[in-house]
């Protein structure tokens, strides 16, 4: 039986269902999956307890002026694998001995990633140039999206050895016909500066004056959560739920008419499709790759430019007062939900593994 080892520094809750399904899919073609991970929450530890594919490994974080470096003890643990899949990140120190092993022809190595750091303001920095050089080193690539694949091809890596996985999450719990509250909106994500939380809150304040019954649910955790909670303490239109998963998250997201994210958009777009809550964002320069799934005017709306709070509020107000337009966007969400499903991602990833092993 062939063996594939996937190395992850962090095993987030939204990857558990993916690896469960990938494990079953690969077992059907005689491939054993191992996921070597280090950082997990108690919730995830309970979820993967007893899973044959999950294996926790020691990790060390080394602080440097340039940021934190990560050393996971995976070199010996992956020696027997026919294919090792690692995150494409300069900070992952264990990647370098694995790259050396692969260069000597002793093992096949694959990168999994975006093709570049999309949140950096220094795209031509030494770190990014080094990352572009290492992108050419592995045997295979698992690119998050078509745009990620284009960035990898631009480094000179062969297109024939790139698998586009269409990154997604498990959204099976969302109802087929969610009950909507016409003037309720939702934000889902980590509460940090890239999400432009201050713009969201100021836009919400404006909407509370312009749209009768406007309400905003904020789902997520992060360094700016105290800011949201403080604003919610004196804003009757705002509710801060903190981090939610499972049915609790589904209940809040599914009732929203729109999803509001004036800053960085990532996997939340998958929730917007599943909940039929069209996403409204801006032309922010540091979106994650999944922004490619959003088709302006078809399954969501992109406000031109980065957008001031007033500009963002005006675009949302226009939508909330035009239910026919929102209904058309929801039809686009239904189509996109079928296209970017977790089962689709599993099939893509499994097919890429089979090709990389052949």
N, C-alpha and C positions, 0 to 999 in steps of 0.2 A: 504494500500500500504506500503510495506517495504521501509525503508530509509537507504541509505548508505552515510556516510560523509567521504570524502577524504580530509585530511589536508596536505597542501603544504606550506612551507615557501615562496618559489618562484614559480610563475606561468610563466614558460618560453614560448616563442612564439611557440615552437615546440610541446607543450602539448595541445594547444587549439584544434587542429583538433582531437586529441585523445579523449579528454573529450567530445567534440561535438558528436562524433560517439558512445562513450560509453553511453552517456546519451540517445541517440535514441535506442540503443540496449537494455538497461535495462528497458526503458519505455515499451518496447514490452513484457516484462515478469512481469510487475507490480512492478518495483523497481524504486524509486526516487533517483536520484544522486544529491548530493551537494558537491561542491569543495570549501573548506574554504582556502583562500590563503591570503597572506599579501603583498609580494614584487612583483610589476609588473612594466613593462615599459609602457610609454604612448601608444605605438603601441598595446601592449596586452590589455590594458584597453579598447581601441577602439574595438578590436576584440571581447571581451567578453561582451561588453555593450548590455544589453537586454537578455543575456543568463540566462535561468532559473537555471542552475546548478552553476553559479559562484557567490561567496559571499566573499567580501573582509573583513578581520578581522584585528583589531589592533595588533601590534607587538612591542616588546621591545627587543633591543639587548644589552646584558650586557657584557662588556669587562672584561676578566680575564687574568691572566698570561698564562693560558692554552689555551686561544682562546676565541672567542665570543660565548656566550650562547644566546639562543633564547626563548622568552616567547610570545606565541600567545594566545590570549583570545578566546579559543575554547571550554573550559570545559562545560560551560553552553549551548553553541550553538550546541553541539553534544549530549546533554542529551537524546533527543528523537530518535536518530539514532539506528537502529538495529545492524549496523556494522560500526565501525570507522576504517579507514585505515590511518596509519601515517607513516612518514619516519623513518626508523630505524637509529637513530643517537643519540649519547649520549647528544649532545648539545641542543636537542629539549626538553626544560623543561616541556612543556605541556604534553609530553608523560607519565610522571610519575603519575600524578593524574588519567589519563585515564587507565594506567595499574592497579592502585589500584581499580578503579571502576570495571574493568574487572575481577580482582582477586576475588572480592566479588560477582561475578555472576550477576552483574547488566547490563552488556553489552558485546558484542563481539568486540574484538579488533584485528586488523591485522597489521603486519608490511609489509612495501614495501621497498626493498633495495637490496644491493649487498651481504649481509651476512658478510661483513668485510670491513674495510677501506683499499682499494687496493693501496692508494697513501701514506701510512705510511711506514717509514723505521723501525718502532718499532712494529712488529706484535705481540710481547709478552708483550707489555706494559700493565700497569694497566688499562688504558683506553680501550684497545682492549680486555682484559680479562673480564672487566665489560660488554662490548658490547656483547661478546659471551654469558655471563650469561643472559642478558636481551633478547637475541634472542630466548630463550626457553619460554618466558613468554606469548606471545599472543595466541589467539585462532587459528589464521591462518597466513600464510605467502604468500606474492606475491614476488617471486624472479625474478630478472631481467633476468637471464639466467640459463642454466643447471649448470654452474659452481657456480653461486650464490646459487642455491638450494643445491648443494653438501656441500658448506660451512655451510649452515643452518643445514643440516642433521648431520654434524660433531659435532654440539653443543648438539645433543641429541633430537632435535625437530623431531616429527613424519613426515615421508615422505608423509603420506596420507593427511596431512594438509598443503602441499606446492603446490602452483600453479606457474609454470614457465611461465612468460608472454612474453618472447622473446622481450625485449625492442626495440622499433622502432620509426620511425617518418613518417610523411606524405610526400611521394615522388611522388604523382600522377602527379605533374606538369612536371616531366621529360619526354622528348620525347622518343618514342619507338625506334627511330633510330637517335640518336644524331650525329650531324656533328662534326667530330673530326679534330683537328689540330695535325698532327703526332708528333711534337716536343714540344708541349705545355703541361705543367703539372700544377697542382693546389694543394694548401694547404687550408684546411678548418678547422677552430677551434679557440679556445681562445689562444691568443698570450701570453702564460706564460711559465715559465721555464720547466714545465713538458713536454711541446711539443718539447723541444730541438730546439728552433727556430734558435739559432746560428749554429747548425749542418746543418739545412735546408739551411740557407743562404750560408754557406761555401761550401756545396755540390753543390748548384746552381751555385756558381762562377766557380767551377771546370767544371760543365756540360756546362756552356756557352763557355768554351774553347774547349771542346771535341766534342760537338754535334752541328753541324751547325743549326742555327735557334732556338736554345733552348730558351724557354720562361717559366717563372714561375709566375702564378697568386696567390696572397696570399689574402685569404678571412677571415676576423675575426678582433676582437678587443681584447684589453687586455694591461697589463703593458708593454709588449715588442713591442707594435705597433710603438712607436717612433724609435726603432732600425731598424725595417723593412722599415719604411718610409725614414729614413736617407740613408740606403743602396740603396733603390730604386732611390733616387735622383741622384746617379751617376752610376747606373747599368742598362743599357738599356734592359737587359734580364728580369728584375724584375718589377712587378707591384703590388702595395699594394692597395687593393680596400676598406679596412675597413670592417665593418660588412655589410653583404648583406642578405636579405631574399626574398622569393617569386621569381618572374620571373628573377630579376636581379641576384640572386644567381644561379638559374638554368642555365642561359645563360653562366655564367663563368665556372661552374663545368662541364656542359655537353660537352663543346668543348675540354676539356682536355683529352689527351691520357692516362695520369696516374695521380693518386693522391699520393702526397708525404707527409709522416708523420713519420719522424724518431723517434719521441717520443711518448707520450701517445696517444693511439687511443681509441675513444669512438664511439658516434653515427655517426661520419663522415663516418664510414664504410658503413652505410645504403645509404648515398649519393653516395658513390663510386659504389655500386651495381646498383642503379637506373640510374646513368649516364653512366654506362658501362665504368667507368674510374678505372681500377684495382688499388688497394691501395698497396703502397710499404712502409713497416715499418721496424722496427728492433725488436730484441728480448728484448725489454725494460721491466724491471721488474715491472713497475707500470701502465700497461695498465688498462683501464676500462673494465667491463665485456664483452662488445660487441666485443672485440678482438677475442672471441671464434667463431664468425661468419666467420672469415677469415681463409681460408684453403690454406696454403702455396702451391703455384704452381697450384692451381685450380681456385681461384677467386682473388688472390692477391699474394704478395711476402713478406716474412719475411727474412730480412738480418740477418744472425747469429750474436749473441752477440749484444751489444748496438750499435756497428758500429761507426767508425770515419767518418768524412765528406767525406774522400776519398773513404772509403769502400762503403758508401751509394751511392756516385756518381757513382762508378764503376758498382754497381748493376742496377742503373737506366739507365746508358748508355747502358748496355747490353740489356736491355728491349727495349729501344727506337730504337735500331739498329736491332731489331728482330721482325718485325711486325707480323709474323706468331704466335710467342709465345704470343704477346699481344692479338691477336685475340682469341686464346684459353682461355686466362684468362677472356676475355670479355664474352665468352660463359658461364663460371662459374659464372660471375656476374649476368647474366640473370637468371640462376637457383636460385641463392641466393636471388635475388630481389623478386622472387615469394614466397620464403620460409619465408623471414623476412619482411613481409608487415605490414602496420599499421592495416589493417583489421584483419590480423591474430592475432596481439597483442590485439585488442579490443575483439575478440572472446575468447581468452584465459583469459583475465581479467574478462570479464563478466561471463564466466563459473566458474571462481574461486569465484566470488562474490555469485553466485547462490549456489555453494557448501558450502561456509562459512555460508550462511544464513539457510541452510537446517538442 
